[in-house]
Amino acid sequence: MKKNKIFNSGGDDSLDNRTIIKGDTTGLFNLNSVKYPWAKSMYQVMIGNFWVPEKVSGLQDDAIMYKNLSPEERRAYKGIISFLTFLDSLQTVNLPNFSDYITSPEVNLILAIQSFQEAIHSQSYTTILETVVDAKEREEIYYLWREDKVLLDRNKYIGEIYQSFLDEANDSNFFRALIGNYLLEALYFYNGFAFFDTLVYSSKMIATGRMINYIRRDELTHVILFANIIREIRKEFPEMYDEKMILDMFTEAVDQEIKWTHHILGDDISGISKSSTEQYTKWLANDRLNTLGIKPLYPEVTKNPYKHLESMQDNNSEKTNFFESTVVNYTQSSSMKGSWDF
């Protein structure tokens, strides 16, 4: 594979010639000519979801609540934020590397928006730590992987997948990195999110839960984005598409996610158990595979054990008054009108 040129005067951006990768792009963003309508739809949603962490209120209250958490809840709070910070840091840095090989300008555009959103997420975790956690604990949280082998192994796994593609940009490494990205966005965040939802369900750390809710809203668009990229590659470059690789990577990711969540949460958090962790992770893996049009890895797992938390994941629901804040006013996707519109 070859990186896109910044400007290719001999390129052909016509719709008949355009492909998701390996196209002959000029480098021009001609957004009046779009091959992938899903990218156009996603642009509207992702722009409409704009928010900034400074507008999320209540973190001072969380700073008081934090001191009243159990030792197990505080340990989990710090460990999960450490992992989430690593994931979004990696995404912020690595997404432009994917974009270097995407030859559809409409998809390049939304990858740029995703990069911005990942940076906002990193800032959000910083805002949480600056407000909620004592200064002496912050460095410990950022660099927890230096002391925690389970976390280090997780971080290294995804980091090495990305690094392998940077070191050798061939078809197999690119596809593997795409699946790694999909797993990161679609699976790795969600037991952590469930922990924060569980705290909120017990009326704890409400503002942190509100911040996580907006991060999750963004991450779900990223899941859809990379699912679409993978589906387009399956259609346009079937020789690159490797379902066995996907299933092998999902199996490894599920095992790692369960091991990490058992390690950081175990049976010590009210509302979460090792059994629910395993069920949820496998249920979620099945759901994410279904999005790719692949049969479930774990057909015996059919139910989400955290179904009772779903009402808290809708920012605009009347049922979730504790999530209301001025951030909701930034949700413009249903009313956005502009030159790049249907």
FENURKA-V654237 format. One record per residue. N is the residue number from 1. PHI is phi in radians with two decimals (none if undefined). OMEGA is omega in whole degrees, 0 to 359 (none if undefined). D_FIRST is the distance of its C-alpha to the first C-alpha in Angstrom with 1 decimal. Layout:
BEGIN
N_PHI_OMEGA_D_FIRST, N_PHI_OMEGA_D_FIRST
END
This chain:
BEGIN
1_none_179_0.0, 2_-2.13_177_3.8, 3_-1.14_174_6.8, 4_-1.13_170_9.5, 5_-1.33_176_12.4, 6_-1.08_176_15.7, 7_-2.47_182_17.4, 8_-2.20_186_16.3, 9_-1.12_180_19.7, 10_-1.67_183_18.5, 11_-1.28_180_16.4, 12_-2.31_181_17.8, 13_-1.66_183_18.3, 14_-1.07_183_20.8, 15_-1.07_180_21.1, 16_-1.13_184_20.9, 17_-1.74_187_17.5, 18_-1.35_174_16.1, 19_-2.37_184_13.7, 20_-1.15_174_12.9, 21_-2.41_174_9.1, 22_1.06_176_7.3, 23_-1.47_183_10.7, 24_-1.99_187_12.3, 25_-1.28_176_14.0, 26_-1.41_188_16.7, 27_1.75_180_16.8, 28_-1.51_176_20.2, 29_-1.56_175_21.3, 30_-1.58_187_23.4, 31_-1.59_171_24.7, 32_-1.45_181_27.4, 33_-2.16_190_24.9, 34_-2.12_179_23.3, 35_-1.55_187_21.6, 36_-1.93_184_21.6, 37_-1.08_178_25.3, 38_-1.09_179_24.8, 39_-1.19_178_22.9, 40_-1.11_178_26.0, 41_-1.13_182_28.3, 42_-1.17_177_26.5, 43_-0.97_181_26.7, 44_-1.05_182_30.4, 45_-1.19_185_30.8, 46_-1.16_176_28.8, 47_-1.18_180_30.6, 48_-1.16_180_33.8, 49_-1.50_184_33.4, 50_-0.96_176_33.7, 51_-2.74_176_35.8, 52_-2.36_186_36.6, 53_-1.12_181_38.0, 54_-1.09_181_41.0, 55_-1.56_178_42.4, 56_-1.58_187_42.6, 57_-1.57_169_46.2, 58_1.77_183_48.0, 59_-1.14_176_46.2, 60_-1.09_176_49.4, 61_-1.13_178_51.0, 62_-1.11_179_48.2, 63_-1.06_177_49.0, 64_-1.29_180_52.5, 65_-1.07_184_51.4, 66_-0.97_182_49.0, 67_-1.18_181_52.0, 68_-1.72_174_53.5, 69_-1.20_174_50.6, 70_-1.21_176_51.2, 71_-0.95_180_49.8, 72_-1.19_178_47.4, 73_-1.18_178_46.2, 74_-1.14_178_45.7, 75_-1.06_180_43.7, 76_-1.15_179_41.5, 77_-0.98_182_41.2, 78_-1.21_183_40.0, 79_-1.15_181_37.7, 80_-1.23_177_35.9, 81_-1.11_176_35.6, 82_-1.04_181_34.1, 83_-1.17_180_31.4, 84_-1.10_178_30.7, 85_-1.07_178_30.5, 86_-1.08_183_27.9, 87_-1.05_182_25.8, 88_-1.27_174_26.0, 89_-1.09_180_25.5, 90_-1.07_181_22.2, 91_-1.13_180_21.1, 92_-1.00_183_22.2, 93_-1.36_191_20.1, 94_-1.59_184_16.9, 95_-0.99_177_16.6, 96_-1.05_178_15.4, 97_-1.17_174_12.3, 98_-1.15_184_11.5, 99_-1.07_178_12.7, 100_-1.06_184_10.3, 101_-2.03_177_7.7, 102_-1.50_186_10.7, 103_-1.99_172_11.7, 104_-2.12_184_15.3, 105_-1.06_179_17.8, 106_-1.16_178_20.2, 107_-1.38_174_17.9, 108_-0.96_183_16.8, 109_-1.10_183_20.6, 110_-1.32_171_21.5, 111_-1.14_176_18.9, 112_-1.14_177_20.8, 113_-1.14_178_24.0, 114_-1.06_179_23.0, 115_-1.01_177_22.2, 116_-1.08_181_25.7, 117_-1.12_179_27.3, 118_-1.13_176_25.9, 119_-1.13_176_27.5, 120_-1.08_179_30.7, 121_-1.12_177_30.7, 122_-1.06_177_30.5, 123_-1.09_181_33.4, 124_-1.10_179_35.2, 125_-1.13_176_35.3, 126_-1.07_179_36.5, 127_-1.08_178_39.2, 128_-1.05_184_40.3, 129_-1.16_180_40.7, 130_-1.12_185_42.4, 131_-1.66_192_45.0, 132_-1.66_191_45.5, 133_-1.84_176_45.0, 134_-1.07_184_47.1, 135_-0.97_183_45.4, 136_-1.16_181_45.9, 137_-1.56_189_43.8, 138_-1.13_180_40.8, 139_-1.09_177_39.2, 140_-1.02_182_40.0, 141_-1.23_181_38.0, 142_-1.01_187_34.9, 143_-1.97_180_34.7, 144_-1.02_182_36.1, 145_-1.07_177_33.2, 146_-1.24_182_34.8, 147_-1.90_187_37.9, 148_-1.97_185_36.6, 149_-1.12_180_34.7, 150_-1.09_178_33.9, 151_-1.18_179_32.3, 152_-1.05_180_30.5, 153_-1.07_178_29.0, 154_-1.11_182_27.8, 155_-1.09_181_26.2, 156_-1.15_183_24.6, 157_-1.03_182_23.1, 158_-1.28_179_21.0, 159_-1.08_181_20.4, 160_-1.25_175_19.0, 161_-1.09_179_16.6, 162_-1.14_183_15.1, 163_-1.12_179_15.4, 164_-1.05_178_13.6, 165_-1.19_178_10.3, 166_-1.10_182_11.2, 167_-1.30_180_12.1, 168_-2.55_187_9.2, 169_-1.48_176_5.8, 170_-1.83_185_5.4, 171_-1.04_184_6.5, 172_-1.14_181_10.0, 173_-1.17_177_10.0, 174_-1.15_180_8.5, 175_-1.13_178_11.2, 176_-1.08_178_13.6, 177_-1.16_176_13.4, 178_-1.05_180_14.1, 179_-1.20_175_17.0, 180_-1.02_178_18.1, 181_-1.11_180_18.3, 182_-1.07_178_20.2, 183_-1.13_179_22.6, 184_-1.04_183_23.2, 185_-1.28_191_24.2, 186_-1.72_187_25.9, 187_-2.27_191_27.7, 188_-1.18_183_27.9, 189_-1.35_207_30.0, 190_-1.46_172_32.5, 191_-1.20_174_35.1, 192_-1.13_177_35.4, 193_-1.04_181_36.0, 194_-1.09_177_38.5, 195_-1.08_180_40.4, 196_-1.16_176_40.8, 197_-1.05_181_41.9, 198_-1.16_175_44.4, 199_-1.06_181_45.9, 200_-1.09_179_46.3, 201_-1.02_177_47.9, 202_-1.70_178_50.4, 203_1.10_177_50.8, 204_-2.11_173_49.1, 205_0.90_187_46.5, 206_-1.12_183_46.5, 207_-1.19_175_44.6, 208_-1.05_178_41.8, 209_-1.07_178_41.5, 210_-1.12_178_41.4, 211_-1.08_179_38.6, 212_-1.06_180_36.6, 213_-1.09_179_37.3, 214_-1.26_175_35.6, 215_-1.09_180_32.6, 216_-1.05_179_32.4, 217_-1.02_176_32.6, 218_-1.14_185_29.5, 219_-1.08_179_27.7, 220_-1.13_175_28.5, 221_-1.19_179_26.7, 222_-1.20_175_23.6, 223_-1.03_182_24.0, 224_-1.14_180_24.2, 225_-1.01_184_21.2, 226_-1.30_173_18.8, 227_-1.08_178_20.7, 228_-1.15_178_20.0, 229_-1.06_180_16.3, 230_-1.10_179_16.3, 231_-1.15_178_18.8, 232_-1.17_177_16.8, 233_-1.14_177_13.8, 234_-1.02_182_16.5, 235_-1.33_188_18.0, 236_-1.60_182_15.1, 237_-2.35_185_12.8, 238_-1.04_179_15.5, 239_-1.20_178_13.8, 240_-1.51_187_11.6, 241_-1.26_186_14.9, 242_-2.28_183_16.8, 243_-1.19_177_20.3, 244_-1.09_177_21.6, 245_-1.05_179_19.1, 246_-1.04_183_20.2, 247_-1.15_178_23.8, 248_-1.11_181_23.6, 249_-1.22_176_22.1, 250_-1.11_180_24.8, 251_-1.05_179_27.4, 252_-1.11_181_26.5, 253_-1.12_178_26.3, 254_-1.09_180_29.7, 255_-1.07_180_31.3, 256_-1.15_182_30.2, 257_-1.12_178_31.3, 258_-1.15_180_34.7, 259_-1.06_180_35.2, 260_-1.13_183_34.5, 261_-1.21_173_36.7, 262_-1.07_182_39.5, 263_-1.18_187_39.3, 264_-1.63_180_39.6, 265_-2.02_180_41.7, 266_1.00_176_43.2, 267_-1.92_189_46.5, 268_-1.68_182_47.7, 269_-1.93_179_46.8, 270_-1.04_180_49.1, 271_1.67_179_47.3, 272_-2.28_178_44.5, 273_-2.40_176_44.7, 274_-1.06_179_42.6, 275_-1.15_180_43.3, 276_-1.18_177_42.1, 277_-1.03_181_39.0, 278_-1.12_180_38.0, 279_-1.11_182_38.9, 280_-1.13_182_37.1, 281_-1.09_180_33.8, 282_-1.25_176_33.8, 283_-1.06_181_35.0, 284_-1.15_177_32.2, 285_-1.04_177_29.5, 286_-1.04_181_31.0, 287_-1.11_181_30.9, 288_-1.22_175_27.3, 289_-1.16_178_26.4, 290_-1.03_177_28.6, 291_-1.05_177_26.6, 292_-1.53_181_23.6, 293_1.39_182_26.0, 294_-2.00_180_26.4, 295_-1.12_184_29.8, 296_-1.14_173_31.3, 297_-1.31_186_30.9, 298_-2.20_186_34.4, 299_-1.09_180_36.5, 300_-1.31_182_39.7, 301_-1.78_186_38.7, 302_-2.17_185_39.4, 303_-2.17_174_40.9, 304_-1.49_182_39.9, 305_-1.23_181_42.5, 306_-1.88_182_42.1, 307_-0.99_182_42.9, 308_-1.18_181_45.8, 309_-1.61_188_43.4, 310_-1.11_181_41.6, 311_-1.10_181_44.1, 312_-1.41_184_43.2, 313_-1.73_177_39.6, 314_-1.95_185_40.6, 315_-1.04_188_41.0, 316_-1.83_182_43.3, 317_-1.31_176_45.4, 318_-1.19_181_49.1, 319_-1.37_191_49.3, 320_-2.11_182_47.4, 321_-1.06_181_49.6, 322_-1.23_175_48.6, 323_-1.67_183_45.1, 324_-1.24_175_46.5, 325_-2.85_181_45.8, 326_-1.14_179_45.1, 327_-1.04_181_41.3, 328_-0.97_181_42.0, 329_-1.14_178_42.8, 330_-1.42_183_39.2, 331_-1.36_188_38.2, 332_-1.97_194_38.0, 333_-1.05_183_35.5, 334_-1.32_184_38.3, 335_-2.06_183_39.8, 336_-1.18_174_37.0, 337_-2.32_180_37.2, 338_-2.90_184_35.2, 339_-1.23_178_33.5, 340_-1.84_186_30.4, 341_-2.29_179_32.5, 342_-1.18_none_33.2
END
